[in-house]
Amino acid sequence: MYSIRFFFDELFLEYTMTQAQSLAQRCREVFLDGFWIANTNYYDQLSRISWTQACHSVNGRNSIAALTLHMHYYIAGLLRFFQSGVLDISDKFSFSGTLPQSEDSWMALRQEFFRDAEYFVNWVSLFSDEQLRSVFFKEEYGTYQRNIEAMIEHAYYHLGQITLLAKIMDNQE
């Protein structure tokens, strides 16, 4: 638990944030509305990207759309696991999504990504400290907390790539 104390004149308030709420806040920051760590987030970056930019590959690298599909694959897969206990995602399929074929399909992918990111944040915020310390699917996978933290780190890694690709494309125009 984390405690934050606020003093207003003579009134003292204490807000206690659970570990789950702290992890959820970190997920919210990277996916939806944070600027503290990377000075950007997925919502901020993807909302600026057109379909043609999203599908453009710079020097044969993964496109922004491919990276978006990749991250959504994990967000959606973890959501299904949280809901059902069935873990049906595999690294070997994480880049196998179909790229958007139009501006409308790019907008739909972004909306699905943002919606599922919001659901993911909400699920994470509800975990108890005991649940966060418990085994995630199999013991070899570690705990729920370890996997959520790995998701956050993975998200920042690809957010950096998306940001760099967007800047490269902006400089090429």
C-alpha positions, 0 to 999 in steps of 0.5 A: 500500500502507498499512502499520500497525505494531503494537508488543507489548512487544518484538515488532514486527508490520507489517500491509500493506494493499493498495489493494484491501483498503483499498477493500474495507474502505470498501465493507464499512463502508458496506454491512455493518458500519461505523460510522466515517463515518456512524455507521451502514451499510446493514445496520444501517439496513435491518435495522430497517425493516419492509416497510410503512416500506420502501415508504412514500414521504415527501412523494412522495420515493423510498421506502427500498425503492426506494433499496435496489433502486437500490443493489442494481441497481448492486451486482449489475450491477458483480458481473456485470461483474467476473465476465463483463466484460459491463457491462449496467447503465444509469442509466435503469433503476436505479430500475425495480425492483419494490417488495416486495409483502410482509414476506417479499419485503422480507426476501428483498430485504434478504438478497439485498442483504447477500449481494451486498454481501458478494460485492462486497466480496470481489471488490474485495479481490482486485484487484491494484493494476495492475487497479485502475489499469486501464481499467474497461470503456471508457476514458471510464469511467475506472479500476476504482479510480475506479468503486469509489470512486464506488460508495462515494460513491454508497452513502453518498449514498443511505445518508444518504437512507435514514437521514433517511427512517427518522428522519422516519417514526419521528417521525411514529409 
